[in-house]
Structures are given as C-alpha cells and as structure tokens.
C-alpha cells in the first residue's frame, strides 16, 4: 500500500473550521475504490496544525487519486486557508491494513 502522512498549517482564523473546509475533499477521497483510509487529526501542541494520515491500495490507486477532479479542486480551494506548503512523508509499505502494536497489547 501507499502510506502517506501530511502536516497542514492552517490560518488561525480557519483552524476551527478546517474539517468543514476540507469536508468535500475528504468525503470524495474516502469514496475512491483504492482509498484504504483518509483521516484527519488535530495537533495537541499546535491548534493550527492538522495531520492527515491516508493510505491507498497501491501506486495505481494513489495515481488515480492525484488525477481525480476532487484533488484538482482541492489544489485550488484549500491553499488559501494554509500558512505554508504542507509537508509530507510518502512510503510504500507491505500490507493493506494497520498492524497491532504488540508492545502495548491489550488482554481481554
């Protein structure tokens, strides 16, 4: 799978509304057949930073995502709400789901 983590710095006046601002892009991406997950989290240390954790079935699914109309729309509509270019880590990893963190196994 293609595993991607990206950090988005949001303008302070837009930070509380970011989930709403990114809602159409999020919904459309999650509906892609090759999308395994597409999840936003807000930083505990910086309320203007959101972290996106996403995964796609394979490189072809990732390429389809980048070529999609909703990605093109997001490229136009999301940057005005940002204070900096998002930073990204993109890696191909084995599997198609999360693995368990054995060091913190929960009995029961």
N, C-alpha and C positions, 0 to 999 in steps of 0.2 A: 504494500500500500504506500501511497504518498502521504506523509505526515507533515503537517505544516503548523507552526506556531508563529503568530504575528502580534506585535505590540503596536497599538494605535494610541497616539497622543491626541486627545480631543480638546477643542477650545473650551475653556472653563464654562462659558455660558451655554454650551451644548452638552456638557458631560452627563448631566442627569437625564437628558432626553436621548442619549446615544442609542439605547435599544430600540426606541421608536424610529429614530432616523435611519437605522440600518435594517429595520424590520423587513421591508420588501426584498432586499438583497439576501437576507438571512433565510427567509421563507423559500425563495426561489432556489437558492443553493441547496437547501435541505431536500428539496423535491427532485434534485437531479438523481438519476438512477445510479450513478457512480459515487455519490457522496455517502460516506460512512458516518460522519458526524461533522457538525459545524456549530461550535459552542463558544459563546462569549462569556468572559468573566471580567469583573472589575478589580483593579489592583487594591489591595488593602493599604498600601503605602502612599499611593497617589490617586486621588479620586478622578483625575483627568486621564488616566491610562486604562485602556481596556485591552485584554489579551484574548485573541481568537485562537482556538485550537480546532483544527479541521483535518479531515482525512478523506482521501479518495481511493477507490478500489485499486487503481493503477495509474500509470502515466497517461494512458489514453483518457481516462476519466478526468484527470487533472487538466489535460489539454482542452477537453470539451468545456470544462468549467470556465477556463480563461477565454474561450471563444464565444461564450454564451452572451446573449443580449443583456441579461441582467448584470453580468460582470462589466460589460461596456457602459451600462447605465451607472453602475456604482463608481466606475472610474471618473465619471463626470459629476455625480451628485455628492459623494462622500468627502473628497478632499477639501471642499470649502469649510468643513467642520473640523479639520485637523490643524494642529500647530506644527507638525513635522511629518516627513515621509515615514510611513510605517516601517518597522524593522521586522525581518522575517528569518526563520530557520525552516528550511525545506529539506526533507530527507526521505529516501526510500527505505522502508523497513519491512521485514517479513511479517506475515500475518494480515488479518483483516479486522482485528478487534483488540481491545485493551487486554493486557496480561495482568495477572494478580501480583500484588506486591507482597511476596511471600514473607518478607521480614516483618510485616505487620498483619499477619494472618489473624483472622477473627474466628474463634472456635464457636461452634453452635449451629 
